[in-house]
Structures are given as C-alpha cells and as structure tokens.
Amino acid sequence: MEDDITAVASPIVIGGRTAEALSIVVPSYRLDEVKAQKFGDELVGVANNILVEPSGNHEVPRKVWKRNDQV
C-alpha cells in the first residue's frame, strides 16, 4: 500500500477456512480511525453472512478444495 492509502479488510470464512476477503481502499485523508473501525465492523458483519443462508442460485460449498485435490 501507499503511505496515503488506508485499507480495511475482513476474511470470508467458509467451512472453517478463509476462502476470500472483502476490503475497501480509501485515501487516508478521507478515513479517520473512527470511520475505519466503523467500516471494519460493517465488513465483518457482511463477511460473516456471506453464503450463510443460500438464496436463488447460490449454494453453500460442500467441500473446501485444497491445491492438490482432483476434480
């Protein structure tokens, strides 16, 4: 990251493993510590609810694939 950039992120955990992450990247002058905490809390809430309850065409993954797994 650059000195004048602030990033806030939260992992998306599926089946006990980190599968992805959500993040925002903002110029530091637009994001103070209080706002960063607020956005971080929001990201955690959203990340914790991704694929918890399937809807439409989405399904909860049945297996966490490892690099050496074969299809």
PDB file of N, CA, C, O and CB in Angstrom:
ATOM      1  N   MET A   1       0.827  -1.178   0.000  1.00  0.00           N
ATOM      2  CA  MET A   1       0.000   0.000   0.000  1.00  0.00           C
ATOM      3  C   MET A   1       0.875   1.247   0.000  1.00  0.00           C
ATOM      4  O   MET A   1       2.042   1.218   0.392  1.00  0.00           O
ATOM      5  CB  MET A   1      -0.943  -0.005   1.202  1.00  0.00           C
ATOM      6  N   GLU A   2       0.292   2.302  -0.438  1.00  0.00           N
ATOM      7  CA  GLU A   2       0.958   3.601  -0.443  1.00  0.00           C
ATOM      8  C   GLU A   2       0.805   4.260   0.930  1.00  0.00           C
ATOM      9  O   GLU A   2      -0.073   3.888   1.709  1.00  0.00           O
ATOM     10  CB  GLU A   2       0.376   4.515  -1.560  1.00  0.00           C
ATOM     11  N   ASP A   3       1.659   5.233   1.216  1.00  0.00           N
ATOM     12  CA  ASP A   3       1.604   5.916   2.500  1.00  0.00           C
ATOM     13  C   ASP A   3       0.294   6.670   2.710  1.00  0.00           C
ATOM     14  O   ASP A   3      -0.165   6.802   3.844  1.00  0.00           O
ATOM     15  CB  ASP A   3       2.761   6.869   2.619  1.00  0.00           C
ATOM     16  N   ASP A   4      -0.306   7.161   1.640  1.00  0.00           N
ATOM     17  CA  ASP A   4      -1.517   7.974   1.774  1.00  0.00           C
ATOM     18  C   ASP A   4      -2.798   7.189   1.507  1.00  0.00           C
ATOM     19  O   ASP A   4      -3.844   7.777   1.230  1.00  0.00           O
ATOM     20  CB  ASP A   4      -1.447   9.149   0.835  1.00  0.00           C
ATOM     21  N   ILE A   5      -2.714   5.864   1.589  1.00  0.00           N
ATOM     22  CA  ILE A   5      -3.858   4.979   1.347  1.00  0.00           C
ATOM     23  C   ILE A   5      -4.117   4.158   2.613  1.00  0.00           C
ATOM     24  O   ILE A   5      -3.183   3.681   3.257  1.00  0.00           O
ATOM     25  CB  ILE A   5      -3.599   4.039   0.111  1.00  0.00           C
ATOM     26  N   THR A   6      -5.385   4.001   2.955  1.00  0.00           N
ATOM     27  CA  THR A   6      -5.780   3.148   4.073  1.00  0.00           C
ATOM     28  C   THR A   6      -6.637   2.017   3.533  1.00  0.00           C
ATOM     29  O   THR A   6      -7.557   2.252   2.751  1.00  0.00           O
ATOM     30  CB  THR A   6      -6.548   3.958   5.165  1.00  0.00           C
ATOM     31  N   ALA A   7      -6.339   0.793   3.945  1.00  0.00           N
ATOM     32  CA  ALA A   7      -7.122  -0.375   3.544  1.00  0.00           C
ATOM     33  C   ALA A   7      -7.731  -1.004   4.791  1.00  0.00           C
ATOM     34  O   ALA A   7      -7.085  -1.090   5.835  1.00  0.00           O
ATOM     35  CB  ALA A   7      -6.242  -1.410   2.769  1.00  0.00           C
ATOM     36  N   VAL A   8      -8.978  -1.440   4.669  1.00  0.00           N
ATOM     37  CA  VAL A   8      -9.682  -2.137   5.743  1.00  0.00           C
ATOM     38  C   VAL A   8     -10.215  -3.427   5.122  1.00  0.00           C
ATOM     39  O   VAL A   8     -10.803  -3.392   4.041  1.00  0.00           O
ATOM     40  CB  VAL A   8     -10.852  -1.248   6.377  1.00  0.00           C
ATOM     41  N   ALA A   9     -10.017  -4.566   5.794  1.00  0.00           N
ATOM     42  CA  ALA A   9     -10.417  -5.845   5.208  1.00  0.00           C
ATOM     43  C   ALA A   9     -10.975  -6.793   6.257  1.00  0.00           C
ATOM     44  O   ALA A   9     -10.735  -6.642   7.455  1.00  0.00           O
ATOM     45  CB  ALA A   9      -9.236  -6.494   4.503  1.00  0.00           C
ATOM     46  N   SER A  10     -11.730  -7.778   5.772  1.00  0.00           N
ATOM     47  CA  SER A  10     -12.269  -8.832   6.623  1.00  0.00           C
ATOM     48  C   SER A  10     -12.271 -10.141   5.840  1.00  0.00           C
ATOM     49  O   SER A  10     -12.657 -10.157   4.671  1.00  0.00           O
ATOM     50  CB  SER A  10     -13.705  -8.475   7.120  1.00  0.00           C
ATOM     51  N   PRO A  11     -11.845 -11.241   6.466  1.00  0.00           N
ATOM     52  CA  PRO A  11     -11.868 -12.524   5.761  1.00  0.00           C
ATOM     53  C   PRO A  11     -13.290 -13.067   5.628  1.00  0.00           C
ATOM     54  O   PRO A  11     -14.154 -12.792   6.461  1.00  0.00           O
ATOM     55  CB  PRO A  11     -10.988 -13.543   6.489  1.00  0.00           C
ATOM     56  N   ILE A  12     -13.514 -13.834   4.578  1.00  0.00           N
ATOM     57  CA  ILE A  12     -14.746 -14.599   4.414  1.00  0.00           C
ATOM     58  C   ILE A  12     -14.380 -16.038   4.722  1.00  0.00           C
ATOM     59  O   ILE A  12     -13.614 -16.664   3.990  1.00  0.00           O
ATOM     60  CB  ILE A  12     -15.369 -14.443   2.956  1.00  0.00           C
ATOM     61  N   VAL A  13     -14.927 -16.556   5.806  1.00  0.00           N
ATOM     62  CA  VAL A  13     -14.586 -17.894   6.264  1.00  0.00           C
ATOM     63  C   VAL A  13     -15.737 -18.833   5.926  1.00  0.00           C
ATOM     64  O   VAL A  13     -16.881 -18.602   6.316  1.00  0.00           O
ATOM     65  CB  VAL A  13     -14.286 -17.906   7.791  1.00  0.00           C
ATOM     66  N   ILE A  14     -15.416 -19.890   5.197  1.00  0.00           N
ATOM     67  CA  ILE A  14     -16.406 -20.904   4.824  1.00  0.00           C
ATOM     68  C   ILE A  14     -15.849 -22.257   5.245  1.00  0.00           C
ATOM     69  O   ILE A  14     -14.734 -22.618   4.869  1.00  0.00           O
ATOM     70  CB  ILE A  14     -16.727 -20.870   3.275  1.00  0.00           C
ATOM     71  N   GLY A  15     -16.608 -22.989   6.008  1.00  0.00           N
ATOM     72  CA  GLY A  15     -16.159 -24.301   6.467  1.00  0.00           C
ATOM     73  C   GLY A  15     -14.917 -24.230   7.334  1.00  0.00           C
ATOM     74  O   GLY A  15     -14.095 -25.146   7.314  1.00  0.00           O
ATOM     75  N   GLY A  16     -14.770 -23.156   8.093  1.00  0.00           N
ATOM     76  CA  GLY A  16     -13.630 -23.022   8.978  1.00  0.00           C
ATOM     77  C   GLY A  16     -12.352 -22.558   8.304  1.00  0.00           C
ATOM     78  O   GLY A  16     -11.308 -22.471   8.950  1.00  0.00           O
ATOM     79  N   ARG A  17     -12.421 -22.259   7.010  1.00  0.00           N
ATOM     80  CA  ARG A  17     -11.234 -21.830   6.267  1.00  0.00           C
ATOM     81  C   ARG A  17     -11.493 -20.499   5.594  1.00  0.00           C
ATOM     82  O   ARG A  17     -12.608 -20.219   5.154  1.00  0.00           O
ATOM     83  CB  ARG A  17     -10.828 -22.885   5.224  1.00  0.00           C
ATOM     84  N   THR A  18     -10.469 -19.690   5.517  1.00  0.00           N
ATOM     85  CA  THR A  18     -10.595 -18.423   4.807  1.00  0.00           C
ATOM     86  C   THR A  18     -10.648 -18.702   3.320  1.00  0.00           C
ATOM     87  O   THR A  18      -9.721 -19.276   2.748  1.00  0.00           O
ATOM     88  CB  THR A  18      -9.423 -17.465   5.148  1.00  0.00           C
ATOM     89  N   ALA A  19     -11.753 -18.288   2.693  1.00  0.00           N
ATOM     90  CA  ALA A  19     -11.955 -18.542   1.270  1.00  0.00           C
ATOM     91  C   ALA A  19     -11.696 -17.298   0.428  1.00  0.00           C
ATOM     92  O   ALA A  19     -11.180 -17.400  -0.685  1.00  0.00           O
ATOM     93  CB  ALA A  19     -13.365 -19.045   1.026  1.00  0.00           C
ATOM     94  N   GLU A  20     -12.041 -16.158   0.935  1.00  0.00           N
ATOM     95  CA  GLU A  20     -11.917 -14.884   0.222  1.00  0.00           C
ATOM     96  C   GLU A  20     -11.787 -13.779   1.255  1.00  0.00           C
ATOM     97  O   GLU A  20     -11.638 -14.038   2.450  1.00  0.00           O
ATOM     98  CB  GLU A  20     -13.144 -14.629  -0.725  1.00  0.00           C
ATOM     99  N   ALA A  21     -11.846 -12.549   0.778  1.00  0.00           N
ATOM    100  CA  ALA A  21     -11.843 -11.399   1.688  1.00  0.00           C
ATOM    101  C   ALA A  21     -12.612 -10.254   1.052  1.00  0.00           C
ATOM    102  O   ALA A  21     -12.685 -10.133  -0.171  1.00  0.00           O
ATOM    103  CB  ALA A  21     -10.393 -10.958   2.031  1.00  0.00           C
ATOM    104  N   LEU A  22     -13.176  -9.425   1.899  1.00  0.00           N
ATOM    105  CA  LEU A  22     -13.784  -8.167   1.466  1.00  0.00           C
ATOM    106  C   LEU A  22     -12.869  -7.052   1.925  1.00  0.00           C
ATOM    107  O   LEU A  22     -12.299  -7.117   3.014  1.00  0.00           O
ATOM    108  CB  LEU A  22     -15.242  -7.989   2.038  1.00  0.00           C
ATOM    109  N   SER A  23     -12.726  -6.026   1.097  1.00  0.00           N
ATOM    110  CA  SER A  23     -11.875  -4.914   1.519  1.00  0.00           C
ATOM    111  C   SER A  23     -12.311  -3.613   0.877  1.00  0.00           C
ATOM    112  O   SER A  23     -13.000  -3.594  -0.143  1.00  0.00           O
ATOM    113  CB  SER A  23     -10.421  -5.197   1.177  1.00  0.00           C
ATOM    114  N   ILE A  24     -11.892  -2.535   1.502  1.00  0.00           N
ATOM    115  CA  ILE A  24     -12.041  -1.212   0.912  1.00  0.00           C
ATOM    116  C   ILE A  24     -10.671  -0.552   0.960  1.00  0.00           C
ATOM    117  O   ILE A  24      -9.886  -0.800   1.876  1.00  0.00           O
ATOM    118  CB  ILE A  24     -13.132  -0.350   1.665  1.00  0.00           C
ATOM    119  N   VAL A  25     -10.389   0.279  -0.016  1.00  0.00           N
ATOM    120  CA  VAL A  25      -9.150   1.046  -0.068  1.00  0.00           C
ATOM    121  C   VAL A  25      -9.552   2.495  -0.295  1.00  0.00           C
ATOM    122  O   VAL A  25     -10.265   2.812  -1.247  1.00  0.00           O
ATOM    123  CB  VAL A  25      -8.170   0.522  -1.202  1.00  0.00           C
ATOM    124  N   VAL A  26      -9.086   3.375   0.594  1.00  0.00           N
ATOM    125  CA  VAL A  26      -9.532   4.764   0.612  1.00  0.00           C
ATOM    126  C   VAL A  26      -8.329   5.678   0.821  1.00  0.00           C
ATOM    127  O   VAL A  26      -7.394   5.307   1.531  1.00  0.00           O
ATOM    128  CB  VAL A  26     -10.597   4.992   1.720  1.00  0.00           C
ATOM    129  N   PRO A  27      -8.336   6.851   0.225  1.00  0.00           N
ATOM    130  CA  PRO A  27      -7.288   7.823   0.558  1.00  0.00           C
ATOM    131  C   PRO A  27      -7.327   8.102   2.072  1.00  0.00           C
ATOM    132  O   PRO A  27      -8.398   8.329   2.634  1.00  0.00           O
ATOM    133  CB  PRO A  27      -7.474   9.156  -0.264  1.00  0.00           C
ATOM    134  N   SER A  28      -6.181   8.086   2.710  1.00  0.00           N
ATOM    135  CA  SER A  28      -6.112   8.225   4.165  1.00  0.00           C
ATOM    136  C   SER A  28      -6.762   9.507   4.676  1.00  0.00           C
ATOM    137  O   SER A  28      -7.331   9.510   5.768  1.00  0.00           O
ATOM    138  CB  SER A  28      -4.676   8.182   4.612  1.00  0.00           C
ATOM    139  N   TYR A  29      -6.692  10.577   3.925  1.00  0.00           N
ATOM    140  CA  TYR A  29      -7.270  11.835   4.402  1.00  0.00           C
ATOM    141  C   TYR A  29      -8.791  11.785   4.472  1.00  0.00           C
ATOM    142  O   TYR A  29      -9.403  12.660   5.085  1.00  0.00           O
ATOM    143  CB  TYR A  29      -6.842  12.976   3.503  1.00  0.00           C
ATOM    144  N   ARG A  30      -9.414  10.786   3.860  1.00  0.00           N
ATOM    145  CA  ARG A  30     -10.874  10.655   3.909  1.00  0.00           C
ATOM    146  C   ARG A  30     -11.360   9.673   4.976  1.00  0.00           C
ATOM    147  O   ARG A  30     -12.565   9.549   5.197  1.00  0.00           O
ATOM    148  CB  ARG A  30     -11.388  10.217   2.562  1.00  0.00           C
ATOM    149  N   LEU A  31     -10.444   8.983   5.632  1.00  0.00           N
ATOM    150  CA  LEU A  31     -10.838   7.916   6.552  1.00  0.00           C
ATOM    151  C   LEU A  31     -10.042   8.034   7.852  1.00  0.00           C
ATOM    152  O   LEU A  31      -8.874   7.651   7.910  1.00  0.00           O
ATOM    153  CB  LEU A  31     -10.620   6.522   5.905  1.00  0.00           C
ATOM    154  N   ASP A  32     -10.685   8.568   8.896  1.00  0.00           N
ATOM    155  CA  ASP A  32     -10.008   8.623  10.184  1.00  0.00           C
ATOM    156  C   ASP A  32     -10.175   7.279  10.899  1.00  0.00           C
ATOM    157  O   ASP A  32     -10.838   6.378  10.385  1.00  0.00           O
ATOM    158  CB  ASP A  32     -10.563   9.788  11.055  1.00  0.00           C
ATOM    159  N   GLU A  33      -9.580   7.149  12.073  1.00  0.00           N
ATOM    160  CA  GLU A  33      -9.602   5.874  12.794  1.00  0.00           C
ATOM    161  C   GLU A  33     -11.017   5.437  13.170  1.00  0.00           C
ATOM    162  O   GLU A  33     -11.330   4.248  13.118  1.00  0.00           O
ATOM    163  CB  GLU A  33      -8.754   5.976  14.045  1.00  0.00           C
ATOM    164  N   VAL A  34     -11.865   6.380  13.544  1.00  0.00           N
ATOM    165  CA  VAL A  34     -13.248   6.059  13.919  1.00  0.00           C
ATOM    166  C   VAL A  34     -14.005   5.514  12.711  1.00  0.00           C
ATOM    167  O   VAL A  34     -14.704   4.507  12.822  1.00  0.00           O
ATOM    168  CB  VAL A  34     -13.969   7.310  14.488  1.00  0.00           C
ATOM    169  N   LYS A  35     -13.872   6.166  11.567  1.00  0.00           N
ATOM    170  CA  LYS A  35     -14.541   5.692  10.351  1.00  0.00           C
ATOM    171  C   LYS A  35     -13.983   4.348   9.910  1.00  0.00           C
ATOM    172  O   LYS A  35     -14.740   3.480   9.476  1.00  0.00           O
ATOM    173  CB  LYS A  35     -14.392   6.717   9.221  1.00  0.00           C
ATOM    174  N   ALA A  36     -12.669   4.159  10.014  1.00  0.00           N
ATOM    175  CA  ALA A  36     -12.054   2.878   9.641  1.00  0.00           C
ATOM    176  C   ALA A  36     -12.631   1.752  10.496  1.00  0.00           C
ATOM    177  O   ALA A  36     -12.926   0.673   9.983  1.00  0.00           O
ATOM    178  CB  ALA A  36     -10.510   2.939   9.801  1.00  0.00           C
ATOM    179  N   GLN A  37     -12.795   1.998  11.797  1.00  0.00           N
ATOM    180  CA  GLN A  37     -13.374   0.990  12.688  1.00  0.00           C
ATOM    181  C   GLN A  37     -14.820   0.682  12.289  1.00  0.00           C
ATOM    182  O   GLN A  37     -15.235  -0.477  12.270  1.00  0.00           O
ATOM    183  CB  GLN A  37     -13.315   1.469  14.156  1.00  0.00           C
ATOM    184  N   LYS A  38     -15.578   1.732  11.971  1.00  0.00           N
ATOM    185  CA  LYS A  38     -16.978   1.544  11.569  1.00  0.00           C
ATOM    186  C   LYS A  38     -17.068   0.709  10.292  1.00  0.00           C
ATOM    187  O   LYS A  38     -17.863  -0.228  10.216  1.00  0.00           O
ATOM    188  CB  LYS A  38     -17.668   2.909  11.359  1.00  0.00           C
ATOM    189  N   PHE A  39     -16.252   1.048   9.289  1.00  0.00           N
ATOM    190  CA  PHE A  39     -16.252   0.263   8.053  1.00  0.00           C
ATOM    191  C   PHE A  39     -15.764  -1.153   8.301  1.00  0.00           C
ATOM    192  O   PHE A  39     -16.281  -2.099   7.705  1.00  0.00           O
ATOM    193  CB  PHE A  39     -15.382   0.934   6.994  1.00  0.00           C
ATOM    194  N   GLY A  40     -14.774  -1.312   9.174  1.00  0.00           N
ATOM    195  CA  GLY A  40     -14.286  -2.649   9.509  1.00  0.00           C
ATOM    196  C   GLY A  40     -15.377  -3.496  10.142  1.00  0.00           C
ATOM    197  O   GLY A  40     -15.532  -4.670   9.804  1.00  0.00           O
ATOM    198  N   ASP A  41     -16.130  -2.907  11.057  1.00  0.00           N
ATOM    199  CA  ASP A  41     -17.241  -3.631  11.687  1.00  0.00           C
ATOM    200  C   ASP A  41     -18.287  -4.037  10.648  1.00  0.00           C
ATOM    201  O   ASP A  41     -18.817  -5.148  10.688  1.00  0.00           O
ATOM    202  CB  ASP A  41     -17.893  -2.765  12.785  1.00  0.00           C
ATOM    203  N   GLU A  42     -18.576  -3.124   9.719  1.00  0.00           N
ATOM    204  CA  GLU A  42     -19.536  -3.433   8.651  1.00  0.00           C
ATOM    205  C   GLU A  42     -19.027  -4.574   7.764  1.00  0.00           C
ATOM    206  O   GLU A  42     -19.784  -5.483   7.425  1.00  0.00           O
ATOM    207  CB  GLU A  42     -19.806  -2.179   7.794  1.00  0.00           C
ATOM    208  N   LEU A  43     -17.753  -4.524   7.393  1.00  0.00           N
ATOM    209  CA  LEU A  43     -17.180  -5.583   6.560  1.00  0.00           C
ATOM    210  C   LEU A  43     -17.251  -6.936   7.266  1.00  0.00           C
ATOM    211  O   LEU A  43     -17.576  -7.945   6.642  1.00  0.00           O
ATOM    212  CB  LEU A  43     -15.723  -5.252   6.201  1.00  0.00           C
ATOM    213  N   VAL A  44     -16.952  -6.960   8.552  1.00  0.00           N
ATOM    214  CA  VAL A  44     -17.027  -8.210   9.316  1.00  0.00           C
ATOM    215  C   VAL A  44     -18.459  -8.743   9.310  1.00  0.00           C
ATOM    216  O   VAL A  44     -18.674  -9.938   9.108  1.00  0.00           O
ATOM    217  CB  VAL A  44     -16.537  -7.994  10.774  1.00  0.00           C
ATOM    218  N   GLY A  45     -19.435  -7.868   9.530  1.00  0.00           N
ATOM    219  CA  GLY A  45     -20.842  -8.295   9.520  1.00  0.00           C
ATOM    220  C   GLY A  45     -21.260  -8.869   8.185  1.00  0.00           C
ATOM    221  O   GLY A  45     -21.932  -9.899   8.131  1.00  0.00           O
ATOM    222  N   VAL A  46     -20.865  -8.211   7.108  1.00  0.00           N
ATOM    223  CA  VAL A  46     -21.211  -8.700   5.767  1.00  0.00           C
ATOM    224  C   VAL A  46     -20.480 -10.016   5.488  1.00  0.00           C
ATOM    225  O   VAL A  46     -21.084 -10.969   4.996  1.00  0.00           O
ATOM    226  CB  VAL A  46     -20.854  -7.640   4.684  1.00  0.00           C
ATOM    227  N   ALA A  47     -19.195 -10.068   5.797  1.00  0.00           N
ATOM    228  CA  ALA A  47     -18.406 -11.282   5.537  1.00  0.00           C
ATOM    229  C   ALA A  47     -18.957 -12.476   6.307  1.00  0.00           C
ATOM    230  O   ALA A  47     -18.958 -13.596   5.795  1.00  0.00           O
ATOM    231  CB  ALA A  47     -16.934 -11.056   5.911  1.00  0.00           C
ATOM    232  N   ASN A  48     -19.422 -12.248   7.524  1.00  0.00           N
ATOM    233  CA  ASN A  48     -19.964 -13.344   8.337  1.00  0.00           C
ATOM    234  C   ASN A  48     -21.301 -13.862   7.821  1.00  0.00           C
ATOM    235  O   ASN A  48     -21.726 -14.954   8.198  1.00  0.00           O
ATOM    236  CB  ASN A  48     -20.125 -12.891   9.769  1.00  0.00           C
ATOM    237  N   ASN A  49     -21.967 -13.095   6.965  1.00  0.00           N
ATOM    238  CA  ASN A  49     -23.264 -13.512   6.450  1.00  0.00           C
ATOM    239  C   ASN A  49     -23.233 -14.000   5.009  1.00  0.00           C
ATOM    240  O   ASN A  49     -24.264 -14.404   4.472  1.00  0.00           O
ATOM    241  CB  ASN A  49     -24.221 -12.386   6.561  1.00  0.00           C
ATOM    242  N   ILE A  50     -22.084 -13.968   4.388  1.00  0.00           N
ATOM    243  CA  ILE A  50     -21.982 -14.446   3.007  1.00  0.00           C
ATOM    244  C   ILE A  50     -22.126 -15.958   2.984  1.00  0.00           C
ATOM    245  O   ILE A  50     -21.410 -16.666   3.692  1.00  0.00           O
ATOM    246  CB  ILE A  50     -20.637 -14.018   2.365  1.00  0.00           C
ATOM    247  N   LEU A  51     -23.039 -16.446   2.182  1.00  0.00           N
ATOM    248  CA  LEU A  51     -23.315 -17.869   1.994  1.00  0.00           C
ATOM    249  C   LEU A  51     -23.764 -18.589   3.254  1.00  0.00           C
ATOM    250  O   LEU A  51     -23.712 -19.818   3.309  1.00  0.00           O
ATOM    251  CB  LEU A  51     -22.105 -18.541   1.462  1.00  0.00           C
ATOM    252  N   VAL A  52     -24.206 -17.848   4.272  1.00  0.00           N
ATOM    253  CA  VAL A  52     -24.742 -18.495   5.462  1.00  0.00           C
ATOM    254  C   VAL A  52     -26.114 -19.080   5.147  1.00  0.00           C
ATOM    255  O   VAL A  52     -26.420 -20.211   5.524  1.00  0.00           O
ATOM    256  CB  VAL A  52     -24.830 -17.498   6.643  1.00  0.00           C
ATOM    257  N   GLU A  53     -26.925 -18.307   4.458  1.00  0.00           N
ATOM    258  CA  GLU A  53     -28.236 -18.767   4.052  1.00  0.00           C
ATOM    259  C   GLU A  53     -28.338 -18.653   2.538  1.00  0.00           C
ATOM    260  O   GLU A  53     -28.480 -17.550   2.010  1.00  0.00           O
ATOM    261  CB  GLU A  53     -29.359 -17.957   4.754  1.00  0.00           C
ATOM    262  N   PRO A  54     -28.269 -19.782   1.832  1.00  0.00           N
ATOM    263  CA  PRO A  54     -28.332 -19.742   0.375  1.00  0.00           C
ATOM    264  C   PRO A  54     -29.657 -19.160  -0.113  1.00  0.00           C
ATOM    265  O   PRO A  54     -30.701 -19.344   0.513  1.00  0.00           O
ATOM    266  CB  PRO A  54     -28.136 -21.141  -0.199  1.00  0.00           C
ATOM    267  N   SER A  55     -29.594 -18.467  -1.218  1.00  0.00           N
ATOM    268  CA  SER A  55     -30.802 -17.952  -1.837  1.00  0.00           C
ATOM    269  C   SER A  55     -30.614 -17.960  -3.343  1.00  0.00           C
ATOM    270  O   SER A  55     -29.496 -17.815  -3.838  1.00  0.00           O
ATOM    271  CB  SER A  55     -31.134 -16.526  -1.322  1.00  0.00           C
ATOM    272  N   GLY A  56     -31.693 -18.128  -4.058  1.00  0.00           N
ATOM    273  CA  GLY A  56     -31.604 -18.115  -5.514  1.00  0.00           C
ATOM    274  C   GLY A  56     -30.740 -19.239  -6.040  1.00  0.00           C
ATOM    275  O   GLY A  56     -30.956 -20.404  -5.707  1.00  0.00           O
ATOM    276  N   ASN A  57     -29.763 -18.895  -6.862  1.00  0.00           N
ATOM    277  CA  ASN A  57     -28.896 -19.892  -7.497  1.00  0.00           C
ATOM    278  C   ASN A  57     -27.655 -20.218  -6.672  1.00  0.00           C
ATOM    279  O   ASN A  57     -26.794 -20.963  -7.142  1.00  0.00           O
ATOM    280  CB  ASN A  57     -28.476 -19.407  -8.859  1.00  0.00           C
ATOM    281  N   HIS A  58     -27.538 -19.691  -5.473  1.00  0.00           N
ATOM    282  CA  HIS A  58     -26.331 -19.870  -4.691  1.00  0.00           C
ATOM    283  C   HIS A  58     -26.458 -21.056  -3.747  1.00  0.00           C
ATOM    284  O   HIS A  58     -27.510 -21.286  -3.149  1.00  0.00           O
ATOM    285  CB  HIS A  58     -26.018 -18.608  -3.909  1.00  0.00           C
ATOM    286  N   GLU A  59     -25.380 -21.797  -3.627  1.00  0.00           N
ATOM    287  CA  GLU A  59     -25.335 -22.925  -2.713  1.00  0.00           C
ATOM    288  C   GLU A  59     -24.150 -22.768  -1.779  1.00  0.00           C
ATOM    289  O   GLU A  59     -23.130 -22.188  -2.151  1.00  0.00           O
ATOM    290  CB  GLU A  59     -25.253 -24.256  -3.481  1.00  0.00           C
ATOM    291  N   VAL A  60     -24.285 -23.281  -0.579  1.00  0.00           N
ATOM    292  CA  VAL A  60     -23.164 -23.302   0.351  1.00  0.00           C
ATOM    293  C   VAL A  60     -22.182 -24.356  -0.149  1.00  0.00           C
ATOM    294  O   VAL A  60     -22.592 -25.475  -0.454  1.00  0.00           O
ATOM    295  CB  VAL A  60     -23.636 -23.603   1.826  1.00  0.00           C
ATOM    296  N   PRO A  61     -20.888 -24.023  -0.239  1.00  0.00           N
ATOM    297  CA  PRO A  61     -19.907 -25.015  -0.682  1.00  0.00           C
ATOM    298  C   PRO A  61     -19.924 -26.239   0.216  1.00  0.00           C
ATOM    299  O   PRO A  61     -19.992 -26.118   1.439  1.00  0.00           O
ATOM    300  CB  PRO A  61     -18.504 -24.408  -0.709  1.00  0.00           C
ATOM    301  N   ARG A  62     -19.864 -27.411  -0.388  1.00  0.00           N
ATOM    302  CA  ARG A  62     -19.899 -28.647   0.375  1.00  0.00           C
ATOM    303  C   ARG A  62     -18.505 -29.103   0.795  1.00  0.00           C
ATOM    304  O   ARG A  62     -18.361 -29.846   1.766  1.00  0.00           O
ATOM    305  CB  ARG A  62     -20.572 -29.731  -0.432  1.00  0.00           C
ATOM    306  N   LYS A  63     -17.487 -28.666   0.075  1.00  0.00           N
ATOM    307  CA  LYS A  63     -16.127 -29.076   0.385  1.00  0.00           C
ATOM    308  C   LYS A  63     -15.199 -27.900   0.159  1.00  0.00           C
ATOM    309  O   LYS A  63     -15.363 -27.125  -0.783  1.00  0.00           O
ATOM    310  CB  LYS A  63     -15.699 -30.292  -0.471  1.00  0.00           C
ATOM    311  N   VAL A  64     -14.233 -27.785   1.031  1.00  0.00           N
ATOM    312  CA  VAL A  64     -13.181 -26.790   0.825  1.00  0.00           C
ATOM    313  C   VAL A  64     -12.072 -27.495   0.054  1.00  0.00           C
ATOM    314  O   VAL A  64     -11.452 -28.433   0.554  1.00  0.00           O
ATOM    315  CB  VAL A  64     -12.652 -26.184   2.199  1.00  0.00           C
ATOM    316  N   TRP A  65     -11.832 -27.036  -1.159  1.00  0.00           N
ATOM    317  CA  TRP A  65     -10.835 -27.668  -2.025  1.00  0.00           C
ATOM    318  C   TRP A  65      -9.437 -27.245  -1.634  1.00  0.00           C
ATOM    319  O   TRP A  65      -9.183 -26.084  -1.314  1.00  0.00           O
ATOM    320  CB  TRP A  65     -11.095 -27.323  -3.490  1.00  0.00           C
ATOM    321  N   LYS A  66      -8.552 -28.193  -1.667  1.00  0.00           N
ATOM    322  CA  LYS A  66      -7.144 -27.926  -1.418  1.00  0.00           C
ATOM    323  C   LYS A  66      -6.406 -27.930  -2.747  1.00  0.00           C
ATOM    324  O   LYS A  66      -6.905 -28.464  -3.738  1.00  0.00           O
ATOM    325  CB  LYS A  66      -6.536 -28.971  -0.439  1.00  0.00           C
ATOM    326  N   ARG A  67      -5.259 -27.355  -2.770  1.00  0.00           N
ATOM    327  CA  ARG A  67      -4.488 -27.208  -4.008  1.00  0.00           C
ATOM    328  C   ARG A  67      -4.264 -28.553  -4.701  1.00  0.00           C
ATOM    329  O   ARG A  67      -4.284 -28.608  -5.930  1.00  0.00           O
ATOM    330  CB  ARG A  67      -3.141 -26.547  -3.714  1.00  0.00           C
ATOM    331  N   ASN A  68      -4.054 -29.633  -3.955  1.00  0.00           N
ATOM    332  CA  ASN A  68      -3.740 -30.938  -4.560  1.00  0.00           C
ATOM    333  C   ASN A  68      -4.959 -31.793  -4.850  1.00  0.00           C
ATOM    334  O   ASN A  68      -4.817 -32.899  -5.372  1.00  0.00           O
ATOM    335  CB  ASN A  68      -2.822 -31.700  -3.663  1.00  0.00           C
ATOM    336  N   ASP A  69      -6.165 -31.309  -4.524  1.00  0.00           N
ATOM    337  CA  ASP A  69      -7.389 -32.055  -4.797  1.00  0.00           C
ATOM    338  C   ASP A  69      -7.604 -32.184  -6.297  1.00  0.00           C
ATOM    339  O   ASP A  69      -7.259 -31.287  -7.065  1.00  0.00           O
ATOM    340  CB  ASP A  69      -8.599 -31.375  -4.140  1.00  0.00           C
ATOM    341  N   GLN A  70      -8.173 -33.303  -6.701  1.00  0.00           N
ATOM    342  CA  GLN A  70      -8.505 -33.502  -8.110  1.00  0.00           C
ATOM    343  C   GLN A  70     -10.001 -33.393  -8.280  1.00  0.00           C
ATOM    344  O   GLN A  70     -10.766 -33.782  -7.398  1.00  0.00           O
ATOM    345  CB  GLN A  70      -7.995 -34.869  -8.624  1.00  0.00           C
ATOM    346  N   VAL A  71     -10.418 -32.863  -9.414  1.00  0.00           N
ATOM    347  CA  VAL A  71     -11.830 -32.676  -9.701  1.00  0.00           C
ATOM    348  C   VAL A  71     -12.471 -33.995 -10.035  1.00  0.00           C
ATOM    349  O   VAL A  71     -13.670 -34.046 -10.310  1.00  0.00           O
ATOM    350  CB  VAL A  71     -12.027 -31.689 -10.839  1.00  0.00           C
TER     351      VAL A  71
END
